[in-house]
Amino acid sequence: MPLEADKLMEFLVIIDKELEEPVELTAVGGTAMTLLDLKDSTIDMDFDVETKHLDTFRKTLESLSHGYKIDLFHGGMVFSQQLPPDWTDKRIPIKHGFKNIRLYALHPLDIVVSKIGRLNDRDISDIISCIGKHKLTKQMIKARAKKVEYVGNDENYKNNLKHVIENLCPRA
């Protein structure tokens, strides 16, 4: 069931009311793209949760009957990539007026480098959207990708990065 930005926010309002303490969430992947209006919807919810609040957030989710697929990450380990230490400085705040949730979206450049490891058809489409709408250059992507630690076959990440640079970035 696709989730548009308004549905994501409605669900976060419900979570916000149930939380017993403030929690910092960073939307990643398609969730971030949906909140940043880079795509119409996402198929699931992906969040990086501040490590010290991961258990609290998990318990709150478990207490709600929601039926959504929600993946949680922490410490900047998004999918199979460890983002560079400055990833939190680059996040984009999402304003809403929550009481307990401080919501951010991963920067589009970090969305791109976090999708390079898997690089399926949906990831390719998402990368093209981020590159086009945020004017990301080959140099920006290469420089950022060099700072990413890939958990898995490094050759795979390097080959996928090469494909992105050679085939998805503007020629200029």
TACORMO-V338499 format. One record per pair of residues at least 24 apart in sequence whose ideal C-beta (glycine too) atoms are under 10 Angstrom apart, sorted by sequence separation. I is the first residue (numbers start at 0). J is the second residue. If there is no record, write none. Layout:
# TACORMO-V338499
I,J  I,J
This chain:
# TACORMO-V338499
22,46  23,47  24,48  25,49  43,67  44,68  45,69  46,70  47,71  48,72  49,73  50,74  82,106  85,109  111,135  140,164  8,33  23,48  24,49  42,67  43,68  44,69  45,70  46,71  47,72  48,73  49,74  50,75  107,132  108,133  110,135  115,140  4,30  7,33  8,34  22,48  23,49  42,68  43,69  44,70  45,71  46,72  47,73  48,74  50,76  83,109  86,112  107,133  137,163  138,164  2,29  6,33  7,34  22,49  23,50  41,68  43,70  44,71  45,72  46,73  47,74  82,109  86,113  106,133  107,134  108,135  112,139  137,164  140,167  141,168  1,29  2,30  4,32  5,33  21,49  23,51  24,52  47,75  77,105  107,135  108,136  111,139  112,140  115,143  136,164  137,165  140,168  4,33  22,51  23,52  47,76  80,109  83,112  106,135  111,140  112,141  115,144  139,168  3,33  4,34  22,52  47,77  75,105  82,112  112,142  137,167  138,168  2,33  4,35  20,51  21,52  22,53  46,77  82,113  108,139  112,143  116,147  137,168  1,33  4,36  20,52  24,56  45,77  77,109  80,112  81,113  108,140  111,143  112,144  115,147  135,167  136,168  137,169  7,40  11,44  22,55  23,56  45,78  77,110  80,113  111,144  112,145  116,149  126,159  130,163  135,168  136,169  137,170  4,38  6,40  7,41  10,44  18,52  21,55  22,56  75,109  79,113  80,114  108,142  109,143  112,146  113,147  115,149  116,150  117,151  135,169  137,171  3,38  4,39  6,41  11,46  20,55  47,82  77,112  78,113  80,115  108,143  112,147  116,151  134,169  136,171  3,39  4,40  19,55  20,56  77,113  78,114  79,115  80,116  108,144  116,152  123,159  127,163  131,167  1,38  2,39  3,40  4,41  7,44  18,55  22,59  76,113  77,114  78,115  79,116  80,117  106,143  112,149  118,155  122,159  126,163  130,167  131,168  1,39  2,40  3,41  6,44  18,56  49,87  75,113  78,116  79,117  109,147  117,155  118,156  129,167  130,168  131,169  1,40  2,41  19,58  20,59  30,69  47,86  77,116  78,117  116,155  117,156  123,162  127,166  130,169  0,40  1,41  2,42  18,58  19,59  30,70  47,87  59,99  115,155  116,156  118,158  123,163  127,167  1,42  2,43  17,58  18,59  72,113  115,156  118,159  122,163  126,167  127,168  0,42  1,43  2,44  14,56  17,59  28,70  115,157  117,159  118,160  126,168  0,43  16,59  17,60  27,70  47,90  56,99  115,158  116,159  123,166  124,167  15,59  27,71  28,72  55,99  56,100  78,122  112,156  115,159  116,160  118,162  123,167  14,59  17,62  27,72  114,159  115,160  118,163  13,59  14,60  17,63  31,77  115,161  24,71  25,72  52,99  115,162  14,62  25,73  27,75  112,160  115,163  14,63  28,77  111,160  114,163  115,164  118,167  10,60  13,63  25,75  27,77  28,78  14,65  27,78  112,163  13,65  25,77  49,101  111,163  10,63  89,143  10,65  14,69  27,82  35,91  46,102  47,103  111,167  10,67  25,82  34,91  46,103  86,143  111,168  35,93  47,105  10,69  27,86  31,90  34,93  46,105  7,67  31,91  45,105  83,143  86,146  6,67  25,86  34,95  82,143  83,144  85,146  86,147  25,87  31,93  83,145  84,146  27,90  83,146  23,87  26,90  80,144  82,146  83,147  2,67  25,90  26,91  81,146  82,147  83,148  0,66  2,68  25,91  47,113  81,147  82,148  0,67  23,90  26,93  37,104  80,147  81,148  0,68  25,93  34,102  45,113  79,147  80,148  81,149  24,93  34,103  35,104  79,148  80,149  81,150  34,104  35,105  37,107  77,147  79,149  80,150  33,104  34,105  35,106  78,149  79,150  80,151  31,103  32,104  35,107  75,147  76,148  78,150  79,151  24,97  31,104  32,105  37,110  75,148  78,151  79,152  30,104  31,105  76,150  22,97  30,105  31,106  32,107  35,110  21,97  24,100  25,101  26,102  27,103  31,107  79,155  80,156  21,98  22,99  23,100  24,101  25,102  26,103  27,104  28,105  79,156  21,99  22,100  23,101  24,102  25,103  26,104  27,105  31,109  32,110  18,97  20,99  21,100  22,101  23,102  24,103  25,104  26,105  31,110  42,121  15,95  18,98  19,99  21,101  22,102  23,103  24,104  25,105  30,110  41,121  15,96  16,97  18,99  25,106  29,110  11,93  15,97  16,98  17,99  18,100  27,109  28,110  31,113  32,114  12,95  14,97  15,98  16,99  27,110  38,121  11,95  12,96  15,99  16,100  25,109  26,110  41,125  8,93  12,97  14,99  15,100  28,113  29,114  7,93  11,97  12,98  14,100  27,113  28,114  38,124  8,95  15,102  27,114  38,125  12,100  37,125  4,93  8,97  11,100  38,128  11,102  37,128  38,129  29,121  37,129  28,121  29,122  32,125  35,128  8,102  28,122  31,125  35,129  37,131  38,132  7,102  37,132  29,125  32,128  36,132  37,133  28,125  32,129  35,132  31,129  35,133  32,132
